[in-house]
Amino acid sequence: MTIVRLFSYIAIWAALSVPAGLSAFAQDQAASQTGEATAEAQPAELIPLTTPFAKCGGDQIDLGFFLYYAREDLRFIFQAEGEQIDKNMRDTLEKVFFERRLYQQAMDSGFEKDPVYISRNKLMESDYLSRLYTYHHFTQNWEPTEERLQAMYDEQKEKYHQPLQFSFKHIFFRTIDLPEDQQKSNEAESRKALALIRSGSSFEEVAESYSDSERKGDVIGPLKSRKDDPDKAINPVLEDALLAMKPGEVSDVIKTKYGFEILKLETLDPEHYKPIEAVKPDLKSEMRRTDFEQWQKDVVNEHWDEAVKDFNSDLLFDSNADKSAVIAEVYGVPITREDYLFAVRPPRKEENETDEAFHQRIIDEFKTGLLRQILTAEIARKEGYEQIPAYRMLTEIQRIHSVQQEWFNRKAKEYADANKPTEEEKKAFYDENKALFRLPQKIHLLVMEFDMPEHDKESKYDTYKAQTIAQNRAEAALKRVKVGEDFGAVAKEVSSHESAQNGGDVGMINNESSVVPPSVISTAMRLEDGKLCEEPIKSGDSYFIFQMLGKGEIEYRPYDDQATQDQLSRRLEQNAQQQFYKDLKAKLLDGDTVEILYKDYANLQPARVAPLDYDVPKN
């Protein structure tokens, strides 16, 4: 399979993968953008979405239905070669036709009279119609003037202020906590390193050879000055030196309480305001959101008197109310408490918000949310939106998806309840699949911990220095053990872990233990008996080194343990559902009868497929 063809199908999936509940406008934009990207190669004739694609017995689907119904499967269909592509396609088509037959079985059984179906279908159709109404009456016509954008920019200009920022590289020579002779030696090394740089050596190469910092030649930043961000400022001595330099310049040796530094200024961006062109997308997004919120309120206010009857806002807050209780009727369509609970995520009360203000916010959100959705959907119906091709196809797809899934879940549960496993079957499954009930393996571990010294955690510079000190101590201890010193003796001398007095011995532990971090345990699990870790592991504000002494025997959760019984019940129920799926599929569908009508599907290109039609048909 060629790379071009693979990317073509990735593009198809990307264009079609907009979830069914999202706005028609977003889907239209996705389709049009895909078309624009390949406009030069686009043929004169687009393939209609109504093109016959496949059939199974008397059931036939067209290209558009397949692409949008199976959009989640498209990415997998063509990730194979040769005959496997055909198999992937046939498997997907079998799934599509099977789900269509499940849907039909549900409807033939009277599912359209089920209260859950009626409520969900009403909300689904209203959602689509409302979004289409929004697309035609707000989205298509919304375009801010340059004057409005400029005025908004002027009002919010301080929001786009950019403080001075800088970035740098450094070479660090540690002196803190070192003997005086070592401090003097490191100072001499700093002078030597600077001389090398001044004579033409690369700053980065000198940093790699001389620096005690783990950031050997790496860029640090961008950072703000201590005036603009005092909580995260670097050492003032270093900041003052950097801000007195020009990008590319290298400082003299600078002394700090931690050691000696050589700095190289990488970038210096003076304070400024972002120009309007740079922030115009943000301005448009904010203005559009504000305008849309106002448009929502205006639509509700304009139609309230004629549309809304018997609005009982108290039902929004009455948790004891019957789910069938009607909160309001909108153009004769009831909005029940069940509709509200399904469609609306209950908002949370904000800190310091009064009960009265919280309740009013819920009412306002209900009016501009679910109530407006039902209201605009009914107006859209009167304007013929139910005849829009995109609406008809997408609602059909969503209806089949949701109904077949709900119907299958109900039938599968009935099957599972009628075929509960016997005690003998459960015990047999446990014995045959014992690995599923394996307990986390225990290991015998020796540990040393090295804490970072007290430091300003808001300062990147102080944090970096503290990390370096802890890491160096851990590396020094690890080196001592590697050259032959006893781990336990070194642990008693230098480790801060609670096990230090026991020579670092934490006993037999597993990955559920809180004695040492999970990252230490998972790394130790991969070591052979008696082996040391290769390097310290950082976790939180500490570095750890460790030695794996040995692993315990493999243990299994007992059969009569409650956790085992719960896991057995879940697994056997899943197995029953899978078996039910296979049996039902074999009963409802003969895979050999699936016929692909669109023979050239393997060469289908996204630019050749017609976009969805969101226009209201003309009479």
Sequence and secondary structure as in RCSB ss.txt:
>XXXX:A:sequence
MTIVRLFSYIAIWAALSVPAGLSAFAQDQAASQTGEATAEAQPAELIPLTTPFAKCGGDQIDLGFFLYYAREDLR
FIFQAEGEQIDKNMRDTLEKVFFERRLYQQAMDSGFEKDPVYISRNKLMESDYLSRLYTYHHFTQNWEPTEERLQ
AMYDEQKEKYHQPLQFSFKHIFFRTIDLPEDQQKSNEAESRKALALIRSGSSFEEVAESYSDSERKGDVIGPLKS
RKDDPDKAINPVLEDALLAMKPGEVSDVIKTKYGFEILKLETLDPEHYKPIEAVKPDLKSEMRRTDFEQWQKDVV
NEHWDEAVKDFNSDLLFDSNADKSAVIAEVYGVPITREDYLFAVRPPRKEENETDEAFHQRIIDEFKTGLLRQIL
TAEIARKEGYEQIPAYRMLTEIQRIHSVQQEWFNRKAKEYADANKPTEEEKKAFYDENKALFRLPQKIHLLVMEF
DMPEHDKESKYDTYKAQTIAQNRAEAALKRVKVGEDFGAVAKEVSSHESAQNGGDVGMINNESSVVPPSVISTAM
RLEDGKLCEEPIKSGDSYFIFQMLGKGEIEYRPYDDQATQDQLSRRLEQNAQQQFYKDLKAKLLDGDTVEILYKD
YANLQPARVAPLDYDVPKN
>XXXX:A:secstr
  HHHHHHHHHHHHHH S TTS HHHHHHHHHHHHHHTGGG  SS B TTSEEEEETTEEEEHHHHHHHTHHHHH
HHTSS THHHHHHHHHHHHHHHHHHHHHHHHHHTTGGG HHHHHHHHHHHHHHHHHHHHIIIIITT    HHHHH
HHHHHTGGGGEE  EEEEEEEEEE TTS HHHHHHHHHHHHHHHHHHHTT  HHHHHHHH  SSSSS  EEEEE 
TTT GGG   HHHHHHHHTS TT B   EE SSEEEEEEEEEEE  EE  HHHHHHHHHHHHHHHHHHHHHHHHH
HHHHHHHEES  GGGGT TTS TT EEEEETTEEEEHHHHHHH       TT  HHHHHHHHHHHHIIIIIHHHH
HHHHHHHTTGGG HHHHHHHHHHHHHHHHHHHHHHHHHHHHHHT   HHHHHHHHHHTGGGGB    EEEEEEEE
E  S  TT HHHHHHHHHHHHHHHHHHHHHHHTT  HHHHHHHH  STTGGGTTEEEEE TT SSS HHHHHHHH
TS TT B SS EEETTEEEEEEEEEE    B  TTSHHHHHHHHHHHHHHHHHHHHHHHHHHH  GGGEEE  TT
GGG  GGGB     S    
